């Protein structure tokens, strides 16, 4: 495998990791904020974490389809 191909695969793997972590973190913090605003018991936090996970996998699908 050429070095250029390995670097490209490393870039894809690391970018997916950061996007997934960022999506989940954004969902968590947004859910926490909204739960505090409406006096929720964590339901919105769980919902937005799930949406963050789905957004991360959608991004993986888009990148995989492009490659």
PyMOL commands that set and color helices and strands:
alter all, ss='L'
color gray80, all
select helices_A, chain A and resi 3-38+43-66
alter helices_A, ss='H'
color red, helices_A
deselect
rebuild
show_as cartoon
